Amino acid sequence: MDEREQGQGEAGAGSEKDPNEQESLARDLAAELADIFAQYVRGDLDFAETSFATFDVLQDLHVVATGAYELVEDDDDDTSDDTSDDEDDDEADGDTAEPYSDESAAEQQEDLSGEPAR
């Protein structure tokens, strides 16, 4: 999410969101999906990376639909040397910080499920 930030509550918990704004954000997310799919077809992403990136966009869509987000200003003019957010930005764009490997994916699934891989 470039200009969006997830809020704390569900829809109705804060102020009502503008339906036109939500539709615009949904269209932006659709364009992001199109970019992910194009990267997959070009071979820039493998199937697992495409699946995870697609799921992230679908989560963002849910946040937009429920209204549980706040728009924040982009700091395009910011010339600071802070690069701590760069990895998160890459993951949001469908790029991963590390290349995909079956071993690391299995370890991550074990951690998430709390059970060893079979």
N, C-alpha and C positions, 0 to 999 in steps of 0.2 A: 504494500500500500504506500504510494508515494505521498499523497497529500491527505491521507486519512489516518486516523488514529482511533483504535477501539476504545469505546467508553466503558463505563462500569456497569451500567444497567441494561435492561431490555427496553424495547420500544415502550414509550409512555412513561418511563422512569424519569426522563428529563423533559426538555422541550420537544414539541412536535417537529419533525423534520419536513422540509419542503419536498413534496413528491417529485417536482421537476429536478431538484438537486439529486435525489436518490436515483432517478432514471438516468441522469447524466453520469453518475458514478457507476451505475450498472453497465452503461455503454462503454465506459472506460475499461471496466473489468473484462467485457467481451473482447475489446481490442487487445487487452493483455493476453487473453486466452488464444486469440488468433496468432499473436507473436510466438507464444509457446508452441503451438501446433506447427507453425512454420519452421521453428528451430528444430523440432523433431523430424520433420520431413527432410530438412537439409542435413540431418545427421549431427547437429550441434548438441542435441540432448538425446540420451537414451530413453527407453520406455519408462524405466523407473523414475528418472528425473522428471519426465513429462507428467507422469501420474502424480507425483508429489506436488509439482508446481500447479497442476490443475486443481488439486484438492485445496491448496492454499488460496487460490482465486475463488473457489466455491465458498470457503470459509469467509473470505472478505465479502462476498455477495450476501451471505447470511447476515453479517454485521450491518451492511448497508440496508438490507430489507427490514431488519428489526429496529433500525435507527440508533443502534448502540455504537455510535461513532462521533467524533468531532473532527472537523476540518482544521488543519493547522497550516500555517504559512510555510512555504518552501524557502529555505535560506540559500537561494541561488547565488547571491552576492557574497556569501560568507566565504572568506579565503583562509580560514583557520586550517591548521594542519591536523585537525582531529579526524582520524581515519577509523575510529572504533566502530562506526556504523556501517562501514563499507561492506563487510561480510553479510550483514543483515539485508542491505539493499540488494546485493547480488542474489540472495536466496529469494527475495520477493520478486525478482525479475525472472526467476526460473533457473538462475545459475547457482550452482552449489559451490561452497568454499573448497570442498575436497571432491576428488573424482569418486564416482560410485564404485563400490566393491561389494561382492556378495558377503564377504566376511564381516565388514563393518555394518552392513545392513542387518545381518543375522544378529550381531551383538546389540544393535539398536533395538531390534524387535524383542530380544530377550530382556533387555532393560525395561522396555515399555510394558511387556506382559508379565514380567516377574517370574517367568518360567524359562527353563533351558530349551534351546532349539532341539527338534527331534531329528 
